[in-house]
Amino acid sequence: MNGNGISLRDLVDKWLAPTRSIPARVTQIGRFGASGVRFVRLEGAVPNGPLSIVFFRHGQGAWDVFPPVPHTPAMGTRLFAA
């Protein structure tokens, strides 16, 4: 993982704040879409009731609650510079 990335453990602690009496548990692991982006669905408890969050793995091993932006073809202006 790079120095700027957030680990899955840090995100789980931030969003679900698991404890020994109220742990967070993995409910699903898989790959998303045609690009095969990895995801993990975790479930935990918050004061308002149960909460399920999906975390997506980004490049260099970082995790986030948003899926990574797919790489799309792009045209650069350097190609046309004289």
Backbone as a chain_set.jsonl record, in Angstrom:
{"seq": "MNGNGISLRDLVDKWLAPTRSIPARVTQIGRFGASGVRFVRLEGAVPNGPLSIVFFRHGQGAWDVFPPVPHTPAMGTRLFAA", "coords": {"N": [[0.844, -1.177, 0.0], [0.449, 2.255, -0.687], [1.866, 5.329, 0.72], [-0.133, 7.231, 0.917], [-2.546, 5.95, 0.991], [-5.509, 4.507, 2.505], [-5.975, 2.085, 4.931], [-7.98, -0.919, 5.045], [-8.651, -1.735, 7.608], [-8.414, 0.696, 9.061], [-10.525, 2.159, 7.902], [-12.727, 0.594, 8.637], [-12.62, 0.872, 11.411], [-13.139, 3.615, 11.538], [-15.74, 3.96, 10.359], [-17.422, 1.938, 11.441], [-16.621, 1.447, 14.052], [-15.884, -0.944, 15.678], [-16.188, -3.077, 18.582], [-15.257, -5.344, 21.239], [-17.621, -6.393, 22.243], [-19.464, -5.614, 20.336], [-18.811, -6.523, 17.455], [-17.52, -5.939, 14.09], [-18.459, -7.602, 11.148], [-17.505, -9.572, 8.336], [-19.524, -9.865, 5.556], [-19.623, -10.341, 2.871], [-17.439, -10.99, 0.151], [-15.861, -10.11, -2.851], [-15.674, -9.512, -6.435], [-16.181, -6.638, -8.455], [-18.017, -5.569, -11.226], [-16.889, -5.354, -14.721], [-14.213, -4.737, -14.642], [-13.236, -6.027, -12.464], [-12.857, -5.046, -9.849], [-11.971, -5.287, -6.495], [-14.048, -5.918, -3.632], [-15.359, -5.552, -0.297], [-17.903, -6.364, 1.876], [-19.06, -5.222, 4.898], [-20.615, -5.652, 8.082], [-21.973, -4.005, 10.847], [-22.831, -2.586, 14.061], [-24.502, 0.395, 14.892], [-25.547, 3.255, 16.883], [-28.168, 3.726, 15.879], [-28.98, 1.312, 14.85], [-28.414, -1.725, 12.856], [-25.722, -1.587, 10.45], [-24.559, -1.708, 7.172], [-21.774, -1.667, 5.107], [-20.061, -1.188, 2.045], [-16.794, -1.623, 0.986], [-14.35, -0.575, -1.321], [-11.523, -1.649, -3.175], [-8.819, 0.254, -4.203], [-6.284, 1.357, -6.576], [-2.87, 0.498, -5.83], [-3.489, -0.659, -3.409], [-5.077, 0.819, -1.616], [-8.133, 1.537, 0.192], [-11.627, 2.456, -0.075], [-14.907, 3.953, 0.385], [-16.121, 4.52, -1.939], [-16.388, 3.341, -5.295], [-13.528, 2.788, -7.453], [-12.629, 5.115, -10.055], [-13.19, 4.207, -13.347], [-10.647, 3.465, -15.753], [-10.473, 5.35, -18.632], [-10.252, 5.804, -22.178], [-8.188, 8.479, -23.213], [-7.366, 11.632, -24.68], [-4.42, 13.325, -25.181], [-3.012, 16.63, -25.217], [-0.397, 16.838, -25.892], [0.165, 15.224, -28.03], [-0.444, 16.669, -30.262], [1.165, 18.867, -30.22], [3.602, 20.965, -31.667]], "CA": [[0.0, 0.0, 0.0], [1.25, 3.476, -0.741], [1.813, 6.145, 1.917], [-1.331, 8.073, 0.941], [-3.738, 5.122, 1.024], [-6.137, 4.194, 3.78], [-6.144, 0.643, 5.055], [-9.328, -1.38, 5.308], [-8.827, -1.718, 9.064], [-8.658, 2.085, 9.478], [-11.87, 2.545, 7.478], [-13.695, -0.123, 9.468], [-12.602, 1.549, 12.712], [-13.754, 4.936, 11.381], [-17.154, 3.909, 10.018], [-18.208, 0.999, 12.242], [-16.128, 1.475, 15.428], [-16.18, -2.222, 16.334], [-15.668, -3.373, 19.914], [-15.345, -6.773, 21.531], [-19.017, -6.776, 22.438], [-20.189, -5.332, 19.091], [-17.806, -6.59, 16.392], [-17.9, -5.821, 12.683], [-18.215, -8.901, 10.514], [-17.493, -9.611, 6.876], [-20.69, -10.59, 5.056], [-19.437, -10.674, 1.461], [-16.18, -10.63, -0.499], [-15.987, -10.429, -4.255], [-15.172, -8.585, -7.445], [-17.264, -5.8, -8.948], [-17.964, -5.091, -12.599], [-16.021, -5.976, -15.716], [-12.809, -4.485, -14.303], [-12.839, -6.932, -11.393], [-12.469, -4.305, -8.649], [-12.281, -6.045, -5.279], [-14.861, -5.251, -2.622], [-15.668, -6.272, 0.931], [-19.082, -5.828, 2.563], [-18.998, -5.468, 6.338], [-21.802, -5.28, 8.833], [-21.717, -3.659, 12.236], [-23.956, -1.94, 14.738], [-24.367, 1.791, 15.302], [-26.654, 3.555, 17.81], [-29.477, 3.683, 15.212], [-29.282, -0.051, 14.414], [-27.364, -2.345, 12.052], [-25.206, -0.813, 9.326], [-23.764, -2.486, 6.231], [-20.994, -0.783, 4.233], [-19.211, -1.847, 1.058], [-15.511, -0.954, 0.785], [-13.756, -0.933, -2.608], [-10.074, -1.537, -3.214], [-8.304, 1.109, -5.27], [-4.91, 1.073, -6.969], [-1.827, 0.521, -4.804], [-3.966, -1.285, -2.187], [-5.889, 1.689, -0.765], [-9.554, 1.204, 0.245], [-12.517, 3.596, 0.07], [-16.317, 3.586, 0.309], [-16.535, 4.774, -3.306], [-15.635, 2.53, -6.249], [-12.55, 3.563, -8.219], [-13.042, 5.619, -11.366], [-12.597, 3.342, -14.376], [-9.73, 4.093, -16.705], [-11.099, 5.524, -19.934], [-9.326, 6.367, -23.161], [-8.09, 9.935, -23.16], [-6.491, 12.217, -25.677], [-3.597, 14.373, -24.61], [-2.649, 17.687, -26.159], [1.013, 16.673, -26.296], [0.223, 14.528, -29.321], [-0.607, 17.626, -31.34], [2.089, 19.988, -30.079], [4.642, 20.938, -32.697]], "C": [[0.881, 1.229, 0.0], [1.062, 4.295, 0.536], [0.557, 6.986, 2.031], [-2.619, 7.271, 1.086], [-4.248, 4.882, 2.433], [-6.362, 2.694, 3.828], [-7.601, 0.303, 5.342], [-9.616, -1.353, 6.808], [-9.141, -0.308, 9.569], [-10.068, 2.542, 9.097], [-12.942, 1.856, 8.313], [-13.763, 0.522, 10.846], [-13.324, 2.889, 12.644], [-15.273, 4.84, 11.231], [-17.985, 3.05, 10.963], [-17.814, 0.967, 13.716], [-16.419, 0.179, 16.177], [-15.538, -2.319, 17.717], [-15.751, -4.882, 20.113], [-16.79, -7.238, 21.662], [-19.874, -6.552, 21.186], [-19.184, -5.343, 17.932], [-18.391, -6.274, 15.013], [-17.595, -7.172, 12.048], [-18.311, -8.786, 9.005], [-18.687, -10.438, 6.429], [-20.543, -10.99, 3.594], [-18.079, -10.182, 0.987], [-16.339, -10.979, -1.968], [-15.319, -9.411, -5.15], [-16.369, -7.918, -8.097], [-17.013, -5.414, -10.396], [-16.984, -5.841, -13.49], [-14.545, -5.798, -15.377], [-12.318, -5.379, -13.17], [-12.353, -6.24, -10.133], [-12.891, -5.112, -7.423], [-13.143, -5.223, -4.332], [-15.063, -6.175, -1.432], [-16.882, -5.584, 1.55], [-18.984, -6.23, 4.029], [-20.276, -4.994, 7.0], [-21.408, -5.027, 10.279], [-22.95, -3.011, 12.827], [-23.576, -0.513, 15.102], [-25.555, 2.106, 16.203], [-28.047, 3.452, 17.176], [-29.875, 2.288, 14.754], [-28.158, -0.626, 13.587], [-26.981, -1.478, 10.853], [-24.34, -1.729, 8.479], [-23.082, -1.514, 5.272], [-20.142, -1.626, 3.294], [-17.958, -1.0, 0.869], [-14.902, -1.487, -0.506], [-12.252, -0.727, -2.547], [-9.654, -0.734, -4.436], [-6.879, 0.687, -5.601], [-3.944, 1.217, -5.803], [-2.326, 0.011, -3.455], [-4.782, -0.426, -1.256], [-7.361, 1.269, -0.855], [-10.374, 2.481, 0.412], [-13.964, 3.102, -0.01], [-16.894, 3.867, -1.081], [-15.743, 3.874, -4.247], [-14.636, 3.387, -7.016], [-13.12, 3.996, -9.568], [-12.387, 4.736, -12.428], [-11.673, 4.134, -15.295], [-10.419, 4.157, -18.057], [-10.062, 6.07, -20.91], [-9.348, 7.89, -23.091], [-7.136, 10.419, -24.234], [-5.709, 13.343, -25.013], [-3.225, 15.411, -25.658], [-1.201, 17.569, -26.613], [1.126, 16.015, -27.666], [0.192, 15.518, -30.486], [0.349, 18.804, -31.251], [3.214, 19.848, -31.101], [6.01, 21.099, -32.073]], "O": [[1.944, 1.239, 0.621], [0.189, 3.984, 1.345], [0.207, 7.418, 3.129], [-3.683, 7.857, 1.284], [-3.522, 5.033, 3.415], [-6.878, 2.104, 2.879], [-8.36, 1.143, 5.826], [-10.715, -0.985, 7.223], [-10.028, -0.13, 10.405], [-10.731, 3.229, 9.874], [-13.952, 2.469, 8.657], [-14.853, 0.701, 11.391], [-14.036, 3.262, 13.576], [-16.009, 5.561, 11.904], [-19.13, 3.391, 11.258], [-18.595, 0.506, 14.548], [-17.117, 0.19, 17.191], [-14.492, -1.727, 17.981], [-16.256, -5.604, 19.254], [-17.138, -8.341, 21.242], [-20.889, -7.222, 20.999], [-18.754, -4.282, 17.479], [-19.603, -6.336, 14.808], [-16.594, -7.809, 12.375], [-19.098, -8.004, 8.472], [-18.855, -11.578, 6.863], [-21.253, -11.877, 3.12], [-17.625, -9.102, 1.367], [-16.891, -12.028, -2.3], [-14.527, -8.576, -4.713], [-17.424, -8.528, -8.275], [-15.915, -4.981, -10.747], [-16.347, -6.812, -13.081], [-13.714, -6.615, -15.777], [-11.113, -5.48, -12.94], [-11.518, -6.789, -9.414], [-14.033, -5.563, -7.33], [-12.998, -4.004, -4.235], [-14.957, -7.396, -1.537], [-16.889, -4.366, 1.728], [-18.844, -7.407, 4.362], [-20.929, -4.058, 6.537], [-20.602, -5.759, 10.853], [-23.985, -2.9, 12.17], [-22.465, -0.251, 15.562], [-26.486, 1.305, 16.284], [-29.01, 3.122, 17.868], [-31.006, 2.094, 14.308], [-27.051, -0.088, 13.6], [-27.804, -0.736, 10.316], [-23.486, -2.444, 9.003], [-23.733, -0.642, 4.695], [-19.575, -2.643, 3.693], [-18.049, 0.202, 0.62], [-14.927, -2.691, -0.763], [-11.765, 0.234, -1.952], [-10.081, -1.01, -5.557], [-6.333, -0.227, -4.983], [-4.198, 1.994, -4.883], [-1.657, 0.223, -2.443], [-5.158, -0.894, -0.182], [-7.785, 0.709, -1.866], [-9.891, 3.468, 0.966], [-14.215, 1.97, -0.423], [-18.031, 3.492, -1.366], [-14.55, 3.659, -4.031], [-14.866, 4.581, -7.212], [-13.98, 3.327, -10.141], [-11.172, 4.54, -12.412], [-11.898, 5.312, -15.571], [-10.893, 3.143, -18.57], [-9.104, 6.726, -20.501], [-10.403, 8.503, -22.931], [-6.218, 9.707, -24.643], [-6.289, 14.21, -24.359], [-3.136, 15.102, -26.846], [-0.826, 18.153, -27.63], [2.102, 16.242, -28.38], [0.73, 15.246, -31.559], [0.341, 19.663, -32.133], [3.708, 18.75, -31.358], [7.016, 21.102, -32.783]]}, "num_chains": 1, "name": "protein.A"}
